[in-house]
Amino acid sequence: MRRLGPAKGARRKLQQVGLTVLAVVLLAAAITWFLQSAIPRRIVIATGAPEGTYHVLAQKYKAILARDGITLVERPTEGSAENLRLLMDPRSGVDVAFVQGGLGTGVTGVEMLAALYYEPLWVFTRSGPVPTQLDQLRGKRIAVGPAGSGTRAFAEIVLAANDVTAGNSTLTAQTNVAAIDALRDGALDAVFLVGSAQGQAIGAALRDPALTLMSIGRADAYPRRFHFVSKLVLPAGAIDLAHDIPARDVTLLGTRAMLVARDDLPNPLVDLLLDAARDIHAEAGTFEANSEFPTVDHVDLPVSEAAVRHLKFGPRVLQRYLPFFMATYVERLIIVLLPLLVILVPLANILPHVLRWRSRSRIYRWYGELALLEREVRRHTGDPPLTRWNADLDRIESAVTRVRAPASYAGELYTLREHIEFVRRAVQAKAHAASQ
């Protein structure tokens, strides 16, 4: 049998390894392409009222995500409570939402990606004797927002802690400008609003001399009772220095607005949303210090592990230099490719040995049977069973002619056929001897 020289053998082995690596890369590329197709290019975000802060924020996120080929579709709602219900319903089509703290009880299948900013609870009354504690609103007419809104959920929690309930007070669903107008006209005694000082209703109420912003007494007690509540201080002049609004420091209660998603949102989209959140919310605000937000400090929902990793370590290297979908494709390709290479490259070295063993086994099994027949012919005494011996030789020869082996094993096949002829001659010699 002709053997390959050292150079040719090394070259063939290198070719085998190269072909294996190429096959692995192509397989990994196909698997990665399939995984990449699972990243949606369109996501739906639940916000709130069209005139609210969440709507304004959604437009900013939409513009940033569009740079990376992601379409953000806004779903207006009644507010945070409805947003959470939509997120928990896999049939709603909602992927992400803005939600204020305080609504996390009994929520499943949802994770906080980041806390974004403080959401103060503004309590307005008419000018005159101003209550200093929430229990002084017992028996009053109070606007707490519509059912399903974050304002109502927050207001009912802190009011109930002061024994102000629908059983002993009048709680109405009015909100925003309509509620402020009703308060100014005397139809209400207090209005609860949650939102930005730059919002239309809150901004107008802060500048209206007929209305007063309530400073909440015993504010330090609320964070002890409710872990999602923060004590906030609005400094004198923080809204308008020229007109001294407010005229004094005002103590407020607040919670934190969160960016919340279904817990099956793909990690690349989590990264993209957090990059947008950092662009939008890192600057200082009325209550926020510079770079205080976004943060993954616990509010009242489980925190996404992917979000914690991203905010801790920042964007991955490829995401800093490549377009979003290209970066995620290459990252996933590496993740898929490395284990395959670790497994399959060693197999590439084993495979030629397996193929050689398989090819030789097809030949050597007949060598074994022929050797047994040869031994029987050589040792036999008396009348030889010529018919059986010839039938065995014919069967072995027929089987050998059907063996398909690489050209490198042709010599062994020819040698086997010569051995068959050798045994056949031995049988003929036995037959001739028996006829004498």
C-alpha positions in Angstrom: 0.0 0.0 0.0 1.3 3.4 -0.9 1.8 5.7 2.0 1.8 9.5 2.1 5.0 11.4 2.7 5.3 13.5 5.9 4.6 16.8 4.0 1.6 15.4 2.2 0.3 13.8 5.4 0.6 17.1 7.3 -1.1 18.9 4.4 -4.0 16.5 4.3 -4.4 16.8 8.0 -4.4 20.6 7.8 -7.0 20.4 5.0 -9.2 18.2 7.2 -9.0 20.6 10.2 -9.6 23.6 7.9 -12.7 22.0 6.4 -14.0 21.1 9.9 -13.5 24.7 11.1 -15.3 26.0 8.0 -18.2 23.7 8.6 -18.3 24.7 12.2 -18.3 28.4 11.3 -21.1 27.9 8.7 -23.1 25.9 11.2 -22.6 28.6 13.9 -23.5 31.3 11.4 -26.8 29.6 10.6 -27.7 29.0 14.3 -26.8 32.7 15.1 -28.9 33.9 12.2 -31.9 32.0 13.5 -31.3 33.4 17.0 -30.9 36.9 15.6 -34.3 36.7 14.0 -35.8 36.4 17.4 -34.9 40.0 18.3 -37.9 42.1 17.4 -37.4 45.3 15.4 -40.7 46.7 16.7 -41.6 47.0 20.4 -44.6 48.5 22.1 -44.4 50.7 25.2 -47.3 51.5 27.5 -47.3 55.1 28.7 -50.2 57.1 30.1 -52.4 60.1 29.2 -51.4 61.9 25.9 -50.7 65.1 27.9 -48.6 63.3 30.5 -44.8 63.0 31.2 -44.7 59.4 30.1 -45.9 60.4 26.6 -43.1 63.0 26.3 -40.5 60.5 27.4 -41.8 57.9 24.9 -41.1 60.3 22.1 -37.5 60.7 23.2 -37.0 56.9 23.5 -38.6 56.5 20.1 -36.1 58.9 18.4 -33.1 57.2 20.1 -34.1 53.7 19.3 -34.9 54.6 15.7 -31.1 55.2 15.2 -30.5 51.5 15.6 -33.4 50.3 13.5 -35.9 49.7 16.3 -39.5 51.0 16.0 -41.0 52.0 19.3 -44.8 52.1 19.2 -46.6 54.0 22.0 -49.8 52.6 23.7 -51.6 55.4 25.6 -53.2 54.1 28.8 -54.8 55.3 32.0 -51.5 55.1 33.8 -49.1 52.8 35.8 -51.6 50.3 37.1 -53.0 49.6 33.6 -49.4 49.5 32.3 -48.5 46.7 34.7 -51.7 44.7 33.8 -50.8 45.0 30.1 -47.3 43.8 30.7 -48.5 40.8 32.7 -50.8 39.8 29.8 -48.8 38.1 27.1 -51.6 38.7 24.6 -51.6 42.5 25.1 -48.7 43.0 22.7 -47.0 45.4 25.2 -43.3 44.8 25.8 -42.2 47.8 27.9 -43.9 50.4 30.1 -43.3 53.3 32.3 -44.5 52.5 35.9 -44.3 54.4 39.1 -43.2 52.6 42.3 -45.8 51.3 44.8 -47.7 48.9 42.5 -45.4 45.8 42.7 -47.5 43.6 44.9 -48.7 40.4 43.2 -46.9 41.3 39.9 -45.4 38.3 38.0 -43.5 38.0 34.7 -42.2 41.5 34.9 -38.8 43.1 35.7 -37.5 46.6 36.3 -34.9 47.6 33.9 -34.1 50.8 35.7 -35.4 53.5 38.0 -35.5 56.7 36.0 -36.3 59.7 38.2 -38.3 60.8 41.2 -42.0 61.2 40.8 -43.2 63.6 43.6 -46.8 63.5 44.9 -48.1 67.1 44.7 -51.0 67.9 47.0 -52.7 71.2 46.3 -55.3 73.0 48.4 -56.9 76.4 48.2 -55.1 79.3 49.8 -56.0 80.0 53.4 -55.5 77.6 56.3 -53.4 74.9 54.8 -53.3 71.4 56.3 -49.9 70.2 57.4 -50.7 66.5 57.7 -52.6 64.2 55.4 -55.0 63.0 58.2 -56.4 66.6 58.2 -58.0 65.8 54.8 -60.4 63.3 56.4 -63.9 64.1 55.4 -62.8 66.4 52.5 -63.5 66.2 48.8 -60.2 64.9 47.2 -59.3 64.3 43.5 -57.0 61.2 43.4 -57.1 60.4 39.7 -58.8 57.7 37.6 -58.8 54.1 38.4 -55.7 52.4 36.9 -53.6 55.5 37.2 -50.4 55.7 39.3 -51.6 58.8 41.0 -54.7 57.1 42.4 -52.7 54.0 43.6 -50.1 56.2 45.4 -52.7 58.6 46.8 -54.8 55.8 48.2 -51.8 54.1 49.9 -50.7 57.2 51.8 -54.2 58.4 52.5 -55.2 55.0 53.9 -52.2 55.1 56.2 -53.8 58.3 57.6 -57.3 56.7 57.8 -58.5 58.8 54.9 -60.6 56.4 52.8 -63.6 56.4 50.5 -65.7 55.5 53.6 -65.1 58.7 55.4 -64.1 61.1 52.5 -65.1 61.8 48.9 -62.4 60.5 46.5 -63.0 61.5 42.9 -61.4 60.5 39.6 -60.7 64.0 38.4 -57.1 64.7 37.4 -54.8 67.2 35.8 -56.3 70.5 34.5 -59.9 69.5 35.2 -59.1 68.7 38.8 -57.2 72.0 39.3 -60.1 74.0 37.8 -62.5 72.2 40.2 -60.3 73.0 43.1 -60.1 76.6 42.1 -63.9 76.8 41.8 -64.4 75.3 45.3 -65.8 71.9 44.0 -62.8 70.2 45.6 -60.8 70.6 48.8 -57.6 69.0 47.6 -56.0 67.6 44.5 -53.4 64.8 44.3 -51.1 64.8 41.2 -48.0 62.8 40.4 -45.7 64.1 37.7 -43.2 66.6 36.6 -43.2 70.2 37.8 -43.0 71.1 34.1 -46.4 69.4 33.4 -49.2 71.6 32.3 -51.5 71.1 35.3 -48.8 71.0 38.0 -47.0 74.0 36.5 -50.2 76.0 36.4 -51.1 75.1 40.0 -47.7 76.1 41.3 -48.1 79.6 39.8 -51.7 80.1 40.8 -51.9 82.5 43.8 -55.3 81.0 44.7 -53.8 77.6 45.3 -51.2 76.3 47.8 -48.8 73.4 47.6 -49.1 71.3 50.8 -45.9 70.6 52.7 -46.3 67.1 54.1 -45.8 66.7 57.9 -44.1 63.6 59.4 -42.6 62.9 56.0 -39.8 60.9 57.5 -42.2 58.3 58.7 -43.5 57.3 55.2 -40.3 55.7 53.9 -40.1 53.6 57.1 -43.6 52.3 56.4 -43.3 52.0 52.6 -39.9 51.1 51.0 -40.9 52.6 47.6 -41.6 56.0 49.1 -38.9 58.8 49.3 -38.9 62.0 51.2 -38.3 64.9 48.8 -37.6 68.6 49.5 -38.5 71.3 46.9 -36.3 74.2 47.7 -37.6 77.8 47.8 -37.4 79.3 44.4 -36.6 75.9 42.7 -39.5 76.4 40.2 -39.1 80.1 39.5 -36.5 82.2 41.2 -37.7 85.5 39.7 -41.2 85.0 41.2 -40.1 83.1 44.3 -41.9 79.9 43.6 -42.3 78.2 46.0 -41.8 80.9 48.6 -40.5 78.4 51.1 -39.0 74.9 51.2 -41.8 72.3 50.7 -41.5 68.7 51.9 -43.1 66.2 49.5 -43.5 62.5 49.3 -42.4 60.8 46.1 -41.6 57.5 44.5 -39.5 56.6 41.5 -40.6 56.1 37.9 -39.4 52.9 36.4 -38.7 51.5 33.0 -40.3 48.0 33.2 -40.4 45.1 30.7 -41.6 41.6 30.4 -39.0 39.2 31.7 -38.6 37.6 28.3 -37.5 40.7 26.6 -34.2 39.9 24.6 -31.1 41.1 26.4 -29.9 43.1 23.4 -33.0 45.2 23.6 -32.5 45.6 27.3 -29.1 47.0 26.6 -30.4 49.4 23.9 -33.2 50.7 26.2 -30.7 51.3 29.0 -28.4 53.2 26.7 -31.4 55.4 25.8 -32.3 55.8 29.5 -28.8 57.0 30.3 -28.9 59.6 27.5 -32.3 60.9 28.7 -32.2 60.7 32.5 -28.6 61.2 33.6 -28.8 65.0 33.8 -29.8 66.7 37.1 -33.4 67.6 37.6 -35.6 69.3 40.2 -35.0 66.5 42.7 -32.3 64.4 41.0 -28.6 64.9 41.3 -26.4 64.7 38.2 -25.9 61.0 37.1 -28.1 59.7 39.9 -30.3 58.0 37.4 -30.8 55.6 35.8 -30.2 53.2 38.6 -31.0 49.5 39.4 -31.6 50.2 43.1 -34.6 48.2 44.1 -38.0 50.0 44.1 -40.7 47.3 44.4 -40.3 45.0 41.3 -37.6 42.4 40.6 -34.6 43.9 38.9 -33.4 42.5 35.5 -30.0 40.8 35.8 -29.2 41.9 32.3 -29.9 45.5 33.3 -27.7 45.2 36.4 -24.8 43.9 34.2 -25.2 46.6 31.6 -25.4 49.5 34.0 -22.4 48.1 36.0 -20.1 47.4 33.1 -21.5 49.5 30.3 -22.0 48.5 26.6 -20.0 45.5 25.4 -17.0 46.3 23.2 -18.6 45.5 19.9 -21.6 47.6 20.7 -19.3 50.6 21.0 -18.0 50.3 17.5 -20.5 48.5 15.4 -24.2 49.1 14.5 -26.6 47.5 17.0 -27.8 44.5 14.9 -24.3 43.8 13.5 -22.8 43.9 17.0 -25.4 41.6 18.5 -25.0 39.2 15.6 -21.2 39.0 16.0 -21.5 38.6 19.8 -24.0 35.7 19.4 -21.8 34.1 16.7 -18.9 34.1 19.1 -21.0 32.6 21.9 -22.3 29.8 19.6 -18.9 29.3 17.8 -16.6 28.8 20.7 -18.3 25.7 22.3 -18.6 24.2 18.8 -15.0 24.7 18.1 -14.0 23.3 21.5 -16.0 20.1 20.8 -15.6 19.6 17.0 -12.0 20.5 16.4 -10.7 17.6 18.5 -13.3 15.4 16.8 -11.7 16.4 13.5 -8.5 14.7 14.7 -10.4 11.6 15.8 -12.6 11.3 12.7 -9.8 10.1 10.3 -8.9 7.3 12.7 -12.6 6.4 12.9 -12.9 6.3 9.1 -9.8 4.2 8.8 -11.0 1.8 11.4 -14.4 1.5 9.6 -12.8 1.0 6.2 -10.4 -1.6 7.5 -13.1 -3.4 9.5 -15.0 -4.0 6.2 -11.9 -5.8 4.9 -10.5 -7.5 8.0 -13.8 -9.2 8.9 -13.3 -11.3 5.8 -9.7 -11.9 6.6 -10.8 -13.4 9.8 -13.4 -15.7 8.2 -10.9 -16.7 5.5 -8.2 -17.5 8.1 -10.6 -19.9 9.9 -11.5 -21.6 6.6 -7.8 -21.9 5.7 -7.0 -23.5 9.1 -9.8 -26.0 8.6 -8.6 -26.9 5.1 -5.0 -27.4 6.3 -5.9 -29.6 9.3 -8.7 -31.6 7.8 -8.2 -35.4 7.4 -10.4 -37.8 5.6 -13.0 -37.0 3.0 -13.0 -33.2 2.5 -16.3 -31.2 2.4 -15.4 -29.6 -0.9 -18.9 -28.3 -1.7 -19.1 -26.4 1.6 -15.6 -25.1 1.3 -16.1 -23.8 -2.3 -19.4 -22.3 -1.3 -17.7 -20.4 1.6 -15.0 -19.2 -0.7 -17.5 -18.0 -3.3 -19.5 -16.2 -0.6 -16.4 -14.5 0.8 -15.1 -13.5 -2.7 -18.5 -12.1 -3.7 -18.7 -10.1 -0.5 -15.1 -8.7 -1.0 -15.9 -7.5 -4.5 -18.7 -5.4 -3.1 -16.6 -3.7 -0.4 -16.2 0.0 -1.1 -13.0 1.4 0.4 -10.9 4.5 -0.2 -8.1 4.2 -2.8 -5.5 4.1 0.0 -6.9 0.7 1.0 -6.9 -0.8 -2.5 -3.7 -2.7 -1.7 -5.3 -4.5 1.2 -8.3 -5.5 -0.9 -6.0 -6.9 -3.6 -4.0 -8.8 -0.9 -7.3 -10.3 0.4 -8.3 -11.5 -3.0 -4.9 -13.1 -3.5 -5.4 -14.9 -0.1 -8.8 -16.1 -1.3 -7.1 -17.6 -4.4 -4.4 -19.1 -2.1 -7.1 -20.9 0.0 -8.9 -21.9 -3.2 -5.7 -23.6 -4.4 -5.4 -25.4 -1.1 -8.9 -26.7 -1.4 -8.1 -27.9 -4.9 -5.0 -29.6 -3.6 -7.1 -31.4 -0.9 -9.6 -32.5 -3.6 -6.8 -33.8 -5.8 -5.3 -35.7 -2.9 -8.6 -37.3 -2.0 -9.1 -38.5 -5.5 -5.8 -40.4 -5.5 
